Amino acid sequence: MAPERFFLELSPPDASLKTLPHVVIVGGGFAGLRACHRLIGKPVRVTLIDKRNFNLFQPLLYQVASGLVSEGDVASPLRQMVGHAPNVQILLGEVEAIDPKAKEVVFNDRRYVYDHLILAAGSGSSYFGHEEWRAAAPPMKILEHADEIRRRVLMALEEAEQTPDPSRRKVLQTVAVIGGGPSGCELAGSLNELMRHTIGRDFKQLNPEDTRIVLVDPGDRVLRAMDPSLSQAAGHQLEAKGVELMLGARVQQIENGAVVVGLKQTDGSVVTRTLEAATVCWTAGVRASHLGTLLAKATGCEADRGGRVVVQPDFSIPGFPEIRVVGDLCSYSHTADGKPLAGMAGPAVQMGGWVAKDIMAKLAGETAGPFRFTDFGTMAVIGPMTAVADLRGLRVSGQLGWLMWGLAHLAFMPEMENRFSLLLKWLWQIATRERSSLLITGRHDQHLGVEVGLERRELSELDSDQTATQTATGTTSS
Ligand SMILES: Cc1cc2nc3c(=O)[nH]c(=O)nc-3n(C[C@H](O)[C@H](O)[C@H](O)COP(=O)(O)OP(=O)(O)OC[C@H]3O[C@@H](n4cnc5c(N)ncnc54)[C@H](O)[C@@H]3O)c2cc1C
């Protein structure tokens, strides 16, 4: 007989789990997944709630956006990763509210009780008060964003291939990447390689020399969080490969196909420039999940300007020791220099692991040692086999930097299968300069509406074809 299931009441299948403390983790990203892993096999009942059914390795999203690897290479189903553990229950749903007094989270119209809550809902993108720019300049935070960027770039190239007007072709071959941080540099470098080399070979009408990848940033250097020597190396390498750096440029307006920037001059004045680009991508701003603000309202705890919850040394919030906030959603400044830890994968993983350990220690009536973050360094890929890396003061760039970057990312990738598929695709790309995932996918009604010609014509043709078919057959689609 099949074992009794427990979907309706969401209680644990095994009676022995019912008496155990219940740890609810919201978010199966870097922080939440690590906490979950640490609690496997421990005397607690764990529920991991995520609005997606997979864990996403965000640092490689730019490779999906530029067709180097595909979605499945950078994401893995949570059930496959931790669902096998007898004390772990995975539930798909978006947590919409938290009731800290009743110790409940609300998702899928259901109230769900916890003894310990780990909030690890991460962050999204911010347009600094200009949400209207989002449609014209997609961010790069989730898989669908990376798909959208790839689709826009490839659709623009498909249109360019059929456009007789040379000036229009140049616009179609132009990409503006907003934000000169690691994500912006990586995306710009990878799209540059895609458009100049791969497409230059496969498109008969296009001149790779007409390709323009413009990296726009208001600062005076790219990768401002890194040492100036590495910023300089990254800037030079990007420019050597053909990426145009537009520094000192603050975005004033984004419309379909155009970015208006205020460009700072050497005398301090600002001149306005319009950059025409068929594809515009946004990597500039980050804002913590709205759960941070919700929690602040419900508990009176502090949230910073970016919506991050200001946490205590054990990642709890004042008055609620059972609520821990980790990863991008928290602002943790109990550090040697008092600066908050960066919203990066390394801190998120270490926070998630420590909090799980601390919960278990407290349940056993003990105390875990204080949280100490180990900084392994920062890295950014600039192009094929080129990266800059700062490993605790050891600064390298070029091929050695890329080798370190590759090894670190493979080691960090949670699933073995993905490590192999990525390694294979990277080696294949190095050997052949071919990309395996240059597919234009996505339904028309999910698109964000950039004017790239072919898509509109196809859509209208499809619509008229469908109408003609329906008229002929007397059917309608549901
Ligand atoms: C393009 C890009 C490149 C990056 N590159 C690097 C890099 O090279 N190196 C580096 O160290 N860091 C990098 N980062 C940052 C790093 O990915 C984040 O710091 C890290 O993902 C934070 O981990 P987290 O667990 O806090 O959140 P996430 O990994 O974002 O996970 C949050 C999870 O919570 C879920 N969730 C959100 N809201 C809800 C809700 N209401 N209910 C249920 N589930 C919810 C989400 O679906 C997600 O699974 C990059 C980020 C991006 C976007």
PDBQT file of the ligand as one rigid body, heavy atoms in Angstrom, charges set to zero:
ROOT
HETATM    1  C1  LIG A 501      23.461  38.466 -12.266  1.00  0.00    +0.000 C 
HETATM    2  C2  LIG A 501      24.068  38.225 -10.920  1.00  0.00    +0.000 A 
HETATM    3  C3  LIG A 501      25.405  37.880 -10.829  1.00  0.00    +0.000 A 
HETATM    4  C4  LIG A 501      25.977  37.654  -9.588  1.00  0.00    +0.000 A 
HETATM    5  N1  LIG A 501      27.299  37.305  -9.531  1.00  0.00    +0.000 NA
HETATM    6  C5  LIG A 501      27.845  37.036  -8.337  1.00  0.00    +0.000 A 
HETATM    7  C6  LIG A 501      29.188  36.595  -8.258  1.00  0.00    +0.000 A 
HETATM    8  O1  LIG A 501      29.879  36.483  -9.273  1.00  0.00    +0.000 OA
HETATM    9  N2  LIG A 501      29.691  36.308  -7.041  1.00  0.00    +0.000 N 
HETATM   10  C7  LIG A 501      28.928  36.419  -5.900  1.00  0.00    +0.000 A 
HETATM   11  O2  LIG A 501      29.437  36.117  -4.806  1.00  0.00    +0.000 OA
HETATM   12  N3  LIG A 501      27.674  36.842  -5.944  1.00  0.00    +0.000 NA
HETATM   13  C8  LIG A 501      27.101  37.146  -7.125  1.00  0.00    +0.000 A 
HETATM   14  N4  LIG A 501      25.807  37.562  -7.194  1.00  0.00    +0.000 N 
HETATM   15  C9  LIG A 501      25.061  37.772  -5.943  1.00  0.00    +0.000 C 
HETATM   16  C10 LIG A 501      24.526  36.459  -5.386  1.00  0.00    +0.000 C 
HETATM   17  O3  LIG A 501      23.903  35.714  -6.396  1.00  0.00    +0.000 OA
HETATM   18  C11 LIG A 501      23.562  36.780  -4.258  1.00  0.00    +0.000 C 
HETATM   19  O4  LIG A 501      24.249  37.519  -3.301  1.00  0.00    +0.000 OA
HETATM   20  C12 LIG A 501      22.998  35.512  -3.655  1.00  0.00    +0.000 C 
HETATM   21  O5  LIG A 501      22.186  34.844  -4.576  1.00  0.00    +0.000 OA
HETATM   22  C13 LIG A 501      22.193  35.820  -2.390  1.00  0.00    +0.000 C 
HETATM   23  O6  LIG A 501      21.727  34.614  -1.875  1.00  0.00    +0.000 OA
HETATM   24  P1  LIG A 501      20.346  34.561  -1.087  1.00  0.00    +0.000 P 
HETATM   25  O7  LIG A 501      20.206  33.166  -0.614  1.00  0.00    +0.000 OA
HETATM   26  O8  LIG A 501      20.267  35.655  -0.106  1.00  0.00    +0.000 OA
HETATM   27  O9  LIG A 501      19.248  34.902  -2.182  1.00  0.00    +0.000 OA
HETATM   28  P2  LIG A 501      18.918  34.160  -3.545  1.00  0.00    +0.000 P 
HETATM   29  O10 LIG A 501      20.011  33.285  -3.980  1.00  0.00    +0.000 OA
HETATM   30  O11 LIG A 501      18.443  35.222  -4.452  1.00  0.00    +0.000 OA
HETATM   31  O12 LIG A 501      17.688  33.219  -3.155  1.00  0.00    +0.000 OA
HETATM   32  C14 LIG A 501      16.461  33.755  -2.746  1.00  0.00    +0.000 C 
HETATM   33  C15 LIG A 501      15.409  32.671  -2.908  1.00  0.00    +0.000 C 
HETATM   34  O13 LIG A 501      14.223  33.096  -2.255  1.00  0.00    +0.000 OA
HETATM   35  C16 LIG A 501      13.101  32.811  -3.078  1.00  0.00    +0.000 C 
HETATM   36  N5  LIG A 501      12.078  33.777  -2.702  1.00  0.00    +0.000 N 
HETATM   37  C17 LIG A 501      12.133  35.111  -2.835  1.00  0.00    +0.000 A 
HETATM   38  N6  LIG A 501      11.016  35.669  -2.327  1.00  0.00    +0.000 NA
HETATM   39  C18 LIG A 501      10.257  34.656  -1.862  1.00  0.00    +0.000 A 
HETATM   40  C19 LIG A 501       8.986  34.590  -1.213  1.00  0.00    +0.000 A 
HETATM   41  N7  LIG A 501       8.286  35.686  -0.926  1.00  0.00    +0.000 N 
HETATM   42  N8  LIG A 501       8.488  33.381  -0.895  1.00  0.00    +0.000 NA
HETATM   43  C20 LIG A 501       9.172  32.242  -1.187  1.00  0.00    +0.000 A 
HETATM   44  N9  LIG A 501      10.378  32.256  -1.797  1.00  0.00    +0.000 NA
HETATM   45  C21 LIG A 501      10.918  33.450  -2.112  1.00  0.00    +0.000 A 
HETATM   46  C22 LIG A 501      13.632  32.974  -4.487  1.00  0.00    +0.000 C 
HETATM   47  O14 LIG A 501      12.841  32.261  -5.430  1.00  0.00    +0.000 OA
HETATM   48  C23 LIG A 501      15.046  32.414  -4.349  1.00  0.00    +0.000 C 
HETATM   49  O15 LIG A 501      15.078  31.025  -4.615  1.00  0.00    +0.000 OA
HETATM   50  C24 LIG A 501      25.191  37.789  -8.420  1.00  0.00    +0.000 A 
HETATM   51  C25 LIG A 501      23.846  38.133  -8.515  1.00  0.00    +0.000 A 
HETATM   52  C26 LIG A 501      23.282  38.346  -9.760  1.00  0.00    +0.000 A 
HETATM   53  C27 LIG A 501      21.825  38.707  -9.860  1.00  0.00    +0.000 C 
ENDROOT
TORSDOF 0
